[in-house]
C-alpha cells in the first residue's frame, strides 16, 4: 500500500497551478537560514521547502525499494557478468 500511494512523479504535481496553501511556523533564525539558503540556490522558500520534503519522500521510497531488492537477492544470490547478459539478450 505504501508504494502505491507514494511512488509517483512528483514534479508534475506542484508546478505551475498550485491551489492549496500550507502554513509552517518557524522562529526567525530558522526562517532566515532557510530563506537565505533558498535564495542562494535561486528558489523561493516555498519551492525550497517543497523540494526538500519531496526529496525526503523520494529517498524513503528508494531505501524501501532497495531493501526489497536486497531481500530478494539474498533469497537467490545469483549474479551475471556482462558477457552472460550479452549472450542472454542475443547481443554476442
ZALO-626960 format. One record per atom (N, C-alpha, C, O): z negated, y, x negated; residue number from 1; atom name; residue in one letter. Coordinates in nm, 4 decimals, padded with zeros to 6 digits. Atoms other than C-alpha are relative to their C-alpha. Example, Ala and Ser with C-alpha at 12.3 -4.5 7.8 and 13.67 -1.06 7.14 Angstrom:
residues 2
+----------+----------+----------+------+------+------+
:        w :        v :        u : resi : name : resn :
+----------+----------+----------+------+------+------+
:  00.0000 : -00.1190 : -00.0890 :    1 :    N :    a :
: -00.7800 : -00.4500 : -01.2300 :    1 :   CA :    a :
:  00.0000 :  00.1200 : -00.0900 :    1 :    C :    a :
: -00.0665 :  00.1181 : -00.1936 :    1 :    O :    a :
:  00.0060 : -00.1190 :  00.0820 :    2 :    N :    s :
: -00.7140 : -00.1060 : -01.3670 :    2 :   CA :    s :
: -00.0730 :  00.1090 :  00.0770 :    2 :    C :    s :
: -00.0899 :  00.2198 :  00.0261 :    2 :    O :    s :
+----------+----------+----------+------+------+------+
This chain:
residues 92
+----------+----------+----------+------+------+------+
:        w :        v :        u : resi : name : resn :
+----------+----------+----------+------+------+------+
:  00.0000 : -00.1188 : -00.0824 :    1 :    N :    x :
:  00.0000 :  00.0000 :  00.0000 :    1 :   CA :    x :
:  00.0000 :  00.1251 : -00.0867 :    1 :    C :    x :
:  00.0724 :  00.2200 : -00.0568 :    1 :    O :    x :
:  00.0074 : -00.1150 :  00.0900 :    2 :    N :    x :
: -00.0857 :  00.2425 : -00.2819 :    2 :   CA :    x :
:  00.1375 :  00.0370 : -00.0547 :    2 :    C :    x :
:  00.1736 :  00.1546 : -00.0599 :    2 :    O :    x :
: -00.1321 : -00.0262 :  00.0582 :    3 :    N :    x :
:  00.2605 :  00.2040 : -00.4356 :    3 :   CA :    x :
:  00.0942 :  00.0615 :  00.1026 :    3 :    C :    x :
:  00.1712 :  00.1517 :  00.0697 :    3 :    O :    x :
: -00.0909 : -00.0514 : -00.1018 :    4 :    N :    x :
:  00.4404 :  00.2706 : -00.1111 :    4 :   CA :    x :
: -00.0290 :  00.1449 :  00.0346 :    4 :    C :    x :
:  00.0629 :  00.2211 :  00.0644 :    4 :    O :    x :
:  00.0361 : -00.1369 : -00.0352 :    5 :    N :    x :
:  00.2511 :  00.5904 : -00.0449 :    5 :   CA :    x :
:  00.0321 :  00.0969 : -00.1123 :    5 :    C :    x :
:  00.0846 :  00.2052 : -00.0865 :    5 :    O :    x :
: -00.0091 : -00.0946 :  00.1098 :    6 :    N :    x :
:  00.2623 :  00.7459 : -00.3908 :    6 :   CA :    x :
:  00.1272 : -00.0076 : -00.0815 :    6 :    C :    x :
:  00.1607 :  00.0892 : -00.1497 :    6 :    O :    x :
: -00.1168 :  00.0134 :  00.0861 :    7 :    N :    x :
:  00.5776 :  00.6161 : -00.5546 :    7 :   CA :    x :
:  00.1191 :  00.0708 :  00.0635 :    7 :    C :    x :
:  00.1856 :  00.0167 :  00.1518 :    7 :    O :    x :
: -00.1105 : -00.0776 : -00.0545 :    8 :    N :    x :
:  00.8327 :  00.8860 : -00.4832 :    8 :   CA :    x :
:  00.0458 :  00.1016 : -00.1039 :    8 :    C :    x :
: -00.0221 :  00.1257 : -00.2037 :    8 :    O :    x :
: -00.0493 : -00.1087 :  00.0850 :    9 :    N :    x :
:  01.0438 :  01.1551 : -00.6468 :    9 :   CA :    x :
: -00.0610 :  00.1280 :  00.0541 :    9 :    C :    x :
: -00.0106 :  00.1852 :  00.1508 :    9 :    O :    x :
:  00.0714 : -00.1145 : -00.0541 :   10 :    N :    x :
:  00.8039 :  01.4425 : -00.6000 :   10 :   CA :    x :
:  00.0710 :  00.1315 : -00.0210 :   10 :    C :    x :
:  00.0388 :  00.2287 :  00.0473 :   10 :    O :    x :
: -00.0638 : -00.1275 :  00.0315 :   11 :    N :    x :
:  01.0336 :  01.7092 : -00.7433 :   11 :   CA :    x :
:  00.0699 :  00.0614 :  00.1208 :   11 :    C :    x :
:  00.0780 :  00.1838 :  00.1318 :   11 :    O :    x :
: -00.0706 : -00.0538 : -00.1165 :   12 :    N :    x :
:  01.2244 :  01.7414 : -00.4158 :   12 :   CA :    x :
: -00.0959 :  00.0439 :  00.1105 :   12 :    C :    x :
: -00.0532 :  00.1097 :  00.2053 :   12 :    O :    x :
:  00.0930 : -00.0270 : -00.1086 :   13 :    N :    x :
:  00.9081 :  01.7778 : -00.2063 :   13 :   CA :    x :
: -00.0637 :  00.1383 : -00.0048 :   13 :    C :    x :
: -00.1253 :  00.1791 :  00.0936 :   13 :    O :    x :
:  00.0723 : -00.1272 :  00.0054 :   14 :    N :    x :
:  00.7840 :  02.1151 : -00.3235 :   14 :   CA :    x :
:  00.0879 :  00.1188 : -00.0288 :   14 :    C :    x :
:  00.0454 :  00.2318 : -00.0044 :   14 :    O :    x :
: -00.0834 : -00.1145 :  00.0320 :   15 :    N :    x :
:  01.0729 :  02.3299 : -00.4336 :   15 :   CA :    x :
:  00.0696 :  00.0492 :  00.1237 :   15 :    C :    x :
:  00.0353 : -00.0069 :  00.2278 :   15 :    O :    x :
: -00.0050 : -00.1359 : -00.0514 :   16 :    N :    x :
:  01.2281 :  02.5980 : -00.2510 :   16 :   CA :    x :
: -00.0693 :  00.0297 :  00.1327 :   16 :    C :    x :
: -00.1117 :  00.1436 :  00.1523 :   16 :    O :    x :
:  00.0492 : -00.0381 : -00.1322 :   17 :    N :    x :
:  01.0954 :  02.5710 :  00.1059 :   17 :   CA :    x :
: -00.1399 : -00.0537 :  00.0284 :   17 :    C :    x :
: -00.1576 : -00.1421 :  00.1123 :   17 :    O :    x :
:  00.1373 :  00.0421 : -00.0236 :   18 :    N :    x :
:  00.7209 :  02.5283 :  00.0886 :   18 :   CA :    x :
: -00.0538 :  00.0732 :  00.1219 :   18 :    C :    x :
: -00.0257 :  00.1914 :  00.1416 :   18 :    O :    x :
:  00.0521 : -00.0638 : -00.1197 :   19 :    N :    x :
:  00.5376 :  02.5946 :  00.4120 :   19 :   CA :    x :
: -00.1487 : -00.0240 :  00.0212 :   19 :    C :    x :
: -00.2041 :  00.0186 :  00.1225 :   19 :    O :    x :
:  00.1422 :  00.0284 : -00.0121 :   20 :    N :    x :
:  00.1818 :  02.4753 :  00.3523 :   20 :   CA :    x :
: -00.0752 :  00.0737 : -00.1095 :   20 :    C :    x :
: -00.0307 :  00.0792 : -00.2242 :   20 :    O :    x :
:  00.0830 : -00.0719 :  00.0963 :   21 :    N :    x :
: -00.0888 :  02.6763 :  00.1821 :   21 :   CA :    x :
: -00.1208 : -00.0847 : -00.0369 :   21 :    C :    x :
: -00.1794 : -00.1526 :  00.0474 :   21 :    O :    x :
:  00.1166 :  00.0715 :  00.0514 :   22 :    N :    x :
: -00.3618 :  02.5256 : -00.0333 :   22 :   CA :    x :
: -00.0849 :  00.1015 : -00.0749 :   22 :    C :    x :
: -00.0327 :  00.1756 : -00.1582 :   22 :    O :    x :
:  00.0892 : -00.0941 :  00.0662 :   23 :    N :    x :
: -00.6635 :  02.7261 : -00.1470 :   23 :   CA :    x :
: -00.0949 : -00.0759 : -00.0911 :   23 :    C :    x :
: -00.1469 : -00.1814 : -00.0550 :   23 :    O :    x :
:  00.0902 :  00.0621 :  00.0960 :   24 :    N :    x :
: -00.8704 :  02.6436 : -00.4535 :   24 :   CA :    x :
: -00.0949 :  00.1079 : -00.0527 :   24 :    C :    x :
: -00.0518 :  00.2180 : -00.0870 :   24 :    O :    x :
:  00.0983 : -00.0948 :  00.0530 :   25 :    N :    x :
: -01.1891 :  02.8148 : -00.5650 :   25 :   CA :    x :
: -00.0201 : -00.0253 : -00.1489 :   25 :    C :    x :
: -00.0448 : -00.1382 : -00.1912 :   25 :    O :    x :
:  00.0193 :  00.0051 :  00.1445 :   26 :    N :    x :
: -01.2175 :  02.8906 : -00.9369 :   26 :   CA :    x :
: -00.0907 :  00.1138 : -00.0412 :   26 :    C :    x :
: -00.0948 :  00.2178 :  00.0247 :   26 :    O :    x :
:  00.0713 : -00.1162 :  00.0512 :   27 :    N :    x :
: -01.4527 :  03.1012 : -01.1389 :   27 :   CA :    x :
:  00.0998 :  00.0851 : -00.0786 :   27 :    C :    x :
:  00.2107 :  00.0400 : -00.1070 :   27 :    O :    x :
: -00.0963 : -00.0930 :  00.0619 :   28 :    N :    x :
: -01.2947 :  03.3997 : -01.3139 :   28 :   CA :    x :
:  00.0515 : -00.0508 : -00.1344 :   28 :    C :    x :
:  00.1670 : -00.0264 : -00.1693 :   28 :    O :    x :
: -00.0443 :  00.0538 :  00.1291 :   29 :    N :    x :
: -01.2826 :  03.2252 : -01.6526 :   29 :   CA :    x :
:  00.1030 : -00.1117 :  00.0179 :   29 :    C :    x :
:  00.2016 : -00.1187 : -00.0555 :   29 :    O :    x :
: -00.0960 :  00.1066 : -00.0272 :   30 :    N :    x :
: -01.1071 :  02.9212 : -01.5108 :   30 :   CA :    x :
:  00.1335 :  00.0592 :  00.0457 :   30 :    C :    x :
:  00.2401 :  00.0170 :  00.0009 :   30 :    O :    x :
: -00.1229 : -00.0623 : -00.0491 :   31 :    N :    x :
: -00.8586 :  03.1404 : -01.3268 :   31 :   CA :    x :
:  00.0764 :  00.0668 : -00.1135 :   31 :    C :    x :
:  00.1985 :  00.0538 : -00.1224 :   31 :    O :    x :
: -00.0655 : -00.0676 :  00.1120 :   32 :    N :    x :
: -00.7879 :  03.3463 : -01.6389 :   32 :   CA :    x :
:  00.0668 : -00.1022 : -00.0931 :   32 :    C :    x :
:  00.1809 : -00.0829 : -00.1351 :   32 :    O :    x :
: -00.0544 :  00.1025 :  00.0889 :   33 :    N :    x :
: -00.7374 :  03.0344 : -01.8523 :   33 :   CA :    x :
:  00.1266 : -00.0619 :  00.0585 :   33 :    C :    x :
:  00.2285 : -00.0733 : -00.0095 :   33 :    O :    x :
: -00.1150 :  00.0640 : -00.0644 :   34 :    N :    x :
: -00.5037 :  02.8689 : -01.6032 :   34 :   CA :    x :
:  00.1153 :  00.0986 :  00.0143 :   34 :    C :    x :
:  00.2305 :  00.0643 : -00.0123 :   34 :    O :    x :
: -00.1033 : -00.1021 : -00.0186 :   35 :    N :    x :
: -00.3153 :  03.1892 : -01.5292 :   35 :   CA :    x :
:  00.0712 :  00.0324 : -00.1307 :   35 :    C :    x :
:  00.1939 :  00.0416 : -00.1340 :   35 :    O :    x :
: -00.0594 : -00.0307 :  00.1301 :   36 :    N :    x :
: -00.2601 :  03.2694 : -01.8963 :   36 :   CA :    x :
:  00.0828 : -00.1170 : -00.0523 :   36 :    C :    x :
:  00.1924 : -00.0972 : -00.1047 :   36 :    O :    x :
: -00.0739 :  00.1183 :  00.0453 :   37 :    N :    x :
: -00.1548 :  02.9144 : -01.9800 :   37 :   CA :    x :
:  00.1306 : -00.0143 :  00.0771 :   37 :    C :    x :
:  00.2358 : -00.0385 :  00.0181 :   37 :    O :    x :
: -00.1205 :  00.0100 : -00.0824 :   38 :    N :    x :
:  00.0893 :  02.9051 : -01.6883 :   38 :   CA :    x :
:  00.1020 :  00.1058 : -00.0406 :   38 :    C :    x :
:  00.2210 :  00.0763 : -00.0515 :   38 :    O :    x :
: -00.0900 : -00.1094 :  00.0375 :   39 :    N :    x :
:  00.2360 :  03.2417 : -01.7887 :   39 :   CA :    x :
:  00.0685 : -00.0280 : -00.1334 :   39 :    C :    x :
:  00.1877 : -00.0011 : -00.1490 :   39 :    O :    x :
: -00.0580 :  00.0345 :  00.1302 :   40 :    N :    x :
:  00.2887 :  03.1263 : -02.1471 :   40 :   CA :    x :
:  00.1168 : -00.0966 :  00.0172 :   40 :    C :    x :
:  00.2144 : -00.0921 : -00.0577 :   40 :    O :    x :
: -00.1030 :  00.1003 : -00.0241 :   41 :    N :    x :
:  00.4967 :  02.8420 : -02.0058 :   41 :   CA :    x :
:  00.0984 :  00.0421 :  00.1095 :   41 :    C :    x :
:  00.1753 : -00.0400 :  00.1596 :   41 :    O :    x :
: -00.0969 : -00.0531 : -00.0957 :   42 :    N :    x :
:  00.6890 :  03.0648 : -01.7643 :   42 :   CA :    x :
: -00.0176 : -00.0488 :  00.1421 :   42 :    C :    x :
:  00.0798 : -00.0588 :  00.2168 :   42 :    O :    x :
:  00.0264 :  00.0496 : -00.1348 :   43 :    N :    x :
:  00.5217 :  02.9357 : -01.4489 :   43 :   CA :    x :
: -00.1042 :  00.0865 :  00.0685 :   43 :    C :    x :
: -00.1859 :  00.1523 :  00.0042 :   43 :    O :    x :
:  00.1081 : -00.0623 : -00.0770 :   44 :    N :    x :
:  00.3147 :  03.0822 : -01.1722 :   44 :   CA :    x :
: -00.1185 : -00.0967 : -00.0022 :   44 :    C :    x :
: -00.1040 : -00.2130 : -00.0397 :   44 :    O :    x :
:  00.1160 :  00.0892 : -00.0099 :   45 :    N :    x :
: -00.0355 :  02.9449 : -01.1245 :   45 :   CA :    x :
:  00.0282 : -00.1130 :  00.0977 :   45 :    C :    x :
: -00.0063 : -00.2283 :  00.0720 :   45 :    O :    x :
: -00.0287 :  00.1020 : -00.1015 :   46 :    N :    x :
:  00.0839 :  02.7633 : -00.8135 :   46 :   CA :    x :
:  00.0922 : -00.1078 : -00.0561 :   46 :    C :    x :
:  00.0675 : -00.2268 : -00.0366 :   46 :    O :    x :
: -00.0918 :  00.0976 :  00.0588 :   47 :    N :    x :
:  00.3739 :  02.5988 : -00.9979 :   47 :   CA :    x :
: -00.0725 : -00.0877 : -00.1015 :   47 :    C :    x :
: -00.0562 : -00.2097 : -00.1029 :   47 :    O :    x :
:  00.0716 :  00.0747 :  00.1023 :   48 :    N :    x :
:  00.1492 :  02.5008 : -01.2867 :   48 :   CA :    x :
: -00.0976 : -00.1005 :  00.0619 :   48 :    C :    x :
: -00.1013 : -00.2169 :  00.0220 :   48 :    O :    x :
:  00.0993 :  00.0885 : -00.0614 :   49 :    N :    x :
: -00.1264 :  02.3574 : -01.0658 :   49 :   CA :    x :
:  00.0670 : -00.1161 :  00.0731 :   49 :    C :    x :
:  00.0190 : -00.2292 :  00.0662 :   49 :    O :    x :
: -00.0714 :  00.1062 : -00.0686 :   50 :    N :    x :
:  00.1219 :  02.1616 : -00.8546 :   50 :   CA :    x :
:  00.0579 : -00.0994 : -00.0999 :   50 :    C :    x :
:  00.0441 : -00.2205 : -00.0832 :   50 :    O :    x :
: -00.0548 :  00.0882 :  00.1033 :   51 :    N :    x :
:  00.2996 :  02.0260 : -01.1620 :   51 :   CA :    x :
: -00.1095 : -00.0854 : -00.0635 :   51 :    C :    x :
: -00.0905 : -00.2050 : -00.0855 :   51 :    O :    x :
:  00.1101 :  00.0729 :  00.0633 :   52 :    N :    x :
: -00.0342 :  01.9291 : -01.3180 :   52 :   CA :    x :
: -00.0517 : -00.1104 :  00.0920 :   52 :    C :    x :
: -00.0751 : -00.2226 :  00.0470 :   52 :    O :    x :
:  00.0496 :  00.0998 : -00.0947 :   53 :    N :    x :
: -00.1535 :  01.7497 : -01.0041 :   53 :   CA :    x :
:  00.0993 : -00.1150 :  00.0140 :   53 :    C :    x :
:  00.0599 : -00.2316 :  00.0131 :   53 :    O :    x :
: -00.1008 :  00.1043 : -00.0157 :   54 :    N :    x :
:  00.1739 :  01.5627 : -00.9617 :   54 :   CA :    x :
:  00.0155 : -00.0822 : -00.1274 :   54 :    C :    x :
:  00.0442 : -00.2017 : -00.1201 :   54 :    O :    x :
: -00.0031 :  00.0748 :  00.1259 :   55 :    N :    x :
:  00.1741 :  01.4672 : -01.3317 :   55 :   CA :    x :
: -00.1131 : -00.1016 : -00.0062 :   55 :    C :    x :
: -00.0930 : -00.2138 : -00.0526 :   55 :    O :    x :
:  00.1131 :  00.0930 : -00.0010 :   56 :    N :    x :
: -00.1709 :  01.3108 : -01.2906 :   56 :   CA :    x :
:  00.0295 : -00.1186 :  00.0916 :   56 :    C :    x :
:  00.0009 : -00.2332 :  00.0570 :   56 :    O :    x :
: -00.0354 :  00.1073 : -00.0930 :   57 :    N :    x :
: -00.0487 :  01.1133 : -00.9891 :   57 :   CA :    x :
:  00.1056 : -00.0907 : -00.0621 :   57 :    C :    x :
:  00.0942 : -00.2131 : -00.0549 :   57 :    O :    x :
: -00.1047 :  00.0796 :  00.0639 :   58 :    N :    x :
:  00.2640 :  01.0020 : -01.1757 :   58 :   CA :    x :
: -00.0564 : -00.0871 : -00.1119 :   58 :    C :    x :
: -00.0186 : -00.2035 : -00.1256 :   58 :    O :    x :
:  00.0629 :  00.0785 :  00.1073 :   59 :    N :    x :
:  00.0543 :  00.8927 : -01.4747 :   59 :   CA :    x :
: -00.0793 : -00.1178 :  00.0561 :   59 :    C :    x :
: -00.0769 : -00.2273 :  00.0000 :   59 :    O :    x :
:  00.0779 :  00.1078 : -00.0616 :   60 :    N :    x :
: -00.1730 :  00.6902 : -01.2464 :   60 :   CA :    x :
:  00.0920 : -00.1101 :  00.0505 :   60 :    C :    x :
:  00.0615 : -00.2285 :  00.0358 :   60 :    O :    x :
: -00.0969 :  00.0987 : -00.0481 :   61 :    N :    x :
:  00.1277 :  00.5195 : -01.0888 :   61 :   CA :    x :
:  00.0587 : -00.0782 : -00.1173 :   61 :    C :    x :
:  00.0716 : -00.2004 : -00.1111 :   61 :    O :    x :
: -00.0550 :  00.0665 :  00.1187 :   62 :    N :    x :
:  00.2767 :  00.4461 : -01.4317 :   62 :   CA :    x :
: -00.0996 : -00.0998 : -00.0582 :   62 :    C :    x :
: -00.0617 : -00.2106 : -00.0962 :   62 :    O :    x :
:  00.1025 :  00.0898 :  00.0540 :   63 :    N :    x :
: -00.0516 :  00.2951 : -01.5511 :   63 :   CA :    x :
: -00.0173 : -00.1218 :  00.0897 :   63 :    C :    x :
: -00.0279 : -00.2342 :  00.0404 :   63 :    O :    x :
:  00.0117 :  00.1115 : -00.0937 :   64 :    N :    x :
: -00.0836 :  00.0831 : -01.2372 :   64 :   CA :    x :
:  00.1175 : -00.0958 : -00.0161 :   64 :    C :    x :
:  00.0992 : -00.2175 : -00.0191 :   64 :    O :    x :
: -00.1194 :  00.0836 :  00.0158 :   65 :    N :    x :
:  00.2748 : -00.0406 : -01.2795 :   65 :   CA :    x :
: -00.0011 : -00.0744 : -00.1332 :   65 :    C :    x :
:  00.0397 : -00.1903 : -00.1403 :   65 :    O :    x :
:  00.0090 :  00.0670 :  00.1299 :   66 :    N :    x :
:  00.2179 : -00.1152 : -01.6483 :   66 :   CA :    x :
: -00.0988 : -00.1162 :  00.0076 :   66 :    C :    x :
: -00.0706 : -00.2247 : -00.0434 :   66 :    O :    x :
:  00.0991 :  00.1073 : -00.0119 :   67 :    N :    x :
: -00.0946 : -00.3171 : -01.5661 :   67 :   CA :    x :
:  00.0568 : -00.1191 :  00.0768 :   67 :    C :    x :
:  00.0311 : -00.2340 :  00.0411 :   67 :    O :    x :
: -00.0620 :  00.1089 : -00.0776 :   68 :    N :    x :
:  00.1005 : -00.5183 : -01.3076 :   68 :   CA :    x :
:  00.1021 : -00.0740 : -00.0861 :   68 :    C :    x :
:  00.1064 : -00.1970 : -00.0851 :   68 :    O :    x :
: -00.0998 :  00.0637 :  00.0866 :   69 :    N :    x :
:  00.3844 : -00.5820 : -01.5544 :   69 :   CA :    x :
: -00.0677 : -00.0801 : -00.1105 :   69 :    C :    x :
: -00.0220 : -00.1890 : -00.1453 :   69 :    O :    x :
:  00.0735 :  00.0694 :  00.1056 :   70 :    N :    x :
:  00.1351 : -00.6784 : -01.8255 :   70 :   CA :    x :
: -00.0608 : -00.1293 :  00.0527 :   70 :    C :    x :
: -00.0568 : -00.2321 : -00.0148 :   70 :    O :    x :
:  00.0584 :  00.1206 : -00.0601 :   71 :    N :    x :
: -00.0401 : -00.9234 : -01.5928 :   71 :   CA :    x :
:  00.1084 : -00.1050 :  00.0234 :   71 :    C :    x :
:  00.0864 : -00.2240 :  00.0006 :   71 :    O :    x :
: -00.1116 :  00.0931 : -00.0205 :   72 :    N :    x :
:  00.2974 : -01.0765 : -01.5031 :   72 :   CA :    x :
:  00.0438 : -00.0608 : -00.1327 :   72 :    C :    x :
:  00.0687 : -00.1810 : -00.1407 :   72 :    O :    x :
: -00.0375 :  00.0500 :  00.1320 :   73 :    N :    x :
:  00.3880 : -01.1052 : -01.8715 :   73 :   CA :    x :
: -00.1036 : -00.0992 : -00.0520 :   73 :    C :    x :
: -00.0684 : -00.2024 : -00.1091 :   73 :    O :    x :
:  00.1061 :  00.0891 :  00.0476 :   74 :    N :    x :
:  00.0510 : -01.2617 : -01.9511 :   74 :   CA :    x :
:  00.0087 : -00.1377 :  00.0662 :   74 :    C :    x :
: -00.0296 : -00.2377 :  00.0054 :   74 :    O :    x :
: -00.0170 :  00.1277 : -00.0692 :   75 :    N :    x :
:  00.1266 : -01.5334 : -01.6922 :   75 :   CA :    x :
:  00.1168 : -00.0802 : -00.0576 :   75 :    C :    x :
:  00.1142 : -00.2032 : -00.0579 :   75 :    O :    x :
: -00.1182 :  00.0655 :  00.0571 :   76 :    N :    x :
:  00.4642 : -01.6081 : -01.8557 :   76 :   CA :    x :
:  00.0487 :  00.0852 : -00.1172 :   76 :    C :    x :
:  00.1371 :  00.1692 : -00.1003 :   76 :    O :    x :
: -00.0294 : -00.0877 :  00.1140 :   77 :    N :    x :
:  00.4848 : -01.4565 : -02.2058 :   77 :   CA :    x :
:  00.1313 : -00.0295 : -00.0729 :   77 :    C :    x :
:  00.1371 : -00.0180 : -00.1953 :   77 :    O :    x :
: -00.1309 :  00.0253 :  00.0612 :   78 :    N :    x :
:  00.8492 : -01.5478 : -02.2691 :   78 :   CA :    x :
:  00.0651 :  00.1335 : -00.0350 :   78 :    C :    x :
:  00.0688 :  00.2253 :  00.0469 :   78 :    O :    x :
: -00.0719 : -00.1202 :  00.0430 :   79 :    N :    x :
:  01.0367 : -01.2846 : -02.4681 :   79 :   CA :    x :
:  00.1400 : -00.0388 : -00.0440 :   79 :    C :    x :
:  00.1674 : -00.1553 : -00.0727 :   79 :    O :    x :
: -00.1388 :  00.0222 :  00.0396 :   80 :    N :    x :
:  01.4033 : -01.2473 : -02.5567 :   80 :   CA :    x :
:  00.0376 :  00.1020 : -00.1064 :   80 :    C :    x :
: -00.0002 :  00.2187 : -00.0972 :   80 :    O :    x :
: -00.0489 : -00.0956 :  00.0991 :   81 :    N :    x :
:  01.5644 : -01.0937 : -02.8633 :   81 :   CA :    x :
:  00.1320 :  00.0584 :  00.0503 :   81 :    C :    x :
:  00.1849 :  00.0136 :  00.1521 :   81 :    O :    x :
: -00.1202 : -00.0689 : -00.0473 :   82 :    N :    x :
:  01.8690 : -00.8682 : -02.8354 :   82 :   CA :    x :
:  00.1213 : -00.0927 :  00.0049 :   82 :    C :    x :
:  00.2046 : -00.0792 :  00.0946 :   82 :    O :    x :
: -00.1122 :  00.0945 : -00.0030 :   83 :    N :    x :
:  02.1146 : -01.1488 : -02.9212 :   83 :   CA :    x :
: -00.0046 : -00.0878 :  00.1246 :   83 :    C :    x :
:  00.0986 : -00.1124 :  00.1871 :   83 :    O :    x :
:  00.0150 :  00.0825 : -00.1200 :   84 :    N :    x :
:  01.9771 : -01.3659 : -02.6406 :   84 :   CA :    x :
:  00.0380 :  00.0786 :  00.1256 :   84 :    C :    x :
:  00.1029 :  00.0254 :  00.2156 :   84 :    O :    x :
: -00.0322 : -00.0845 : -00.1158 :   85 :    N :    x :
:  02.0079 : -01.0806 : -02.3942 :   85 :   CA :    x :
:  00.1500 :  00.0252 :  00.0076 :   85 :    C :    x :
:  00.2089 :  00.0171 :  00.1153 :   85 :    O :    x :
: -00.1446 : -00.0237 :  00.0027 :   86 :    N :    x :
:  02.3644 : -01.0012 : -02.5027 :   86 :   CA :    x :
:  00.0759 : -00.1245 :  00.0476 :   86 :    C :    x :
:  00.1708 : -00.1136 :  00.1252 :   86 :    O :    x :
: -00.0646 :  00.1241 : -00.0438 :   87 :    N :    x :
:  02.4634 : -01.3666 : -02.4575 :   87 :   CA :    x :
: -00.0228 : -00.0242 :  00.1495 :   87 :    C :    x :
:  00.0686 : -00.0644 :  00.2215 :   87 :    O :    x :
:  00.0342 :  00.0209 : -00.1408 :   88 :    N :    x :
:  02.2855 : -01.3870 : -02.1223 :   88 :   CA :    x :
:  00.0915 :  00.0818 :  00.0924 :   88 :    C :    x :
:  00.1290 :  00.0355 :  00.2002 :   88 :    O :    x :
: -00.0830 : -00.0877 : -00.0832 :   89 :    N :    x :
:  02.4947 : -01.0982 : -01.9890 :   89 :   CA :    x :
:  00.1471 : -00.0018 : -00.0420 :   89 :    C :    x :
:  00.2248 :  00.0847 : -00.0014 :   89 :    O :    x :
: -00.1399 :  00.0170 :  00.0375 :   90 :    N :    x :
:  02.8194 : -01.2156 : -02.1499 :   90 :   CA :    x :
:  00.0541 :  00.1117 : -00.0864 :   90 :    C :    x :
:  00.1740 :  00.1396 : -00.0824 :   90 :    O :    x :
: -00.0434 : -00.1113 :  00.0858 :   91 :    N :    x :
:  02.8334 : -00.9291 : -02.3987 :   91 :   CA :    x :
:  00.0267 : -00.0468 : -00.1427 :   91 :    C :    x :
:  00.0677 :  00.0328 : -00.2272 :   91 :    O :    x :
: -00.0307 :  00.0600 :  00.1314 :   92 :    N :    x :
:  02.8680 : -01.1643 : -02.7007 :   92 :   CA :    x :
:  00.0544 : -00.1375 :  00.0191 :   92 :    C :    x :
:  00.0866 : -00.2053 : -00.0785 :   92 :    O :    x :
+----------+----------+----------+------+------+------+
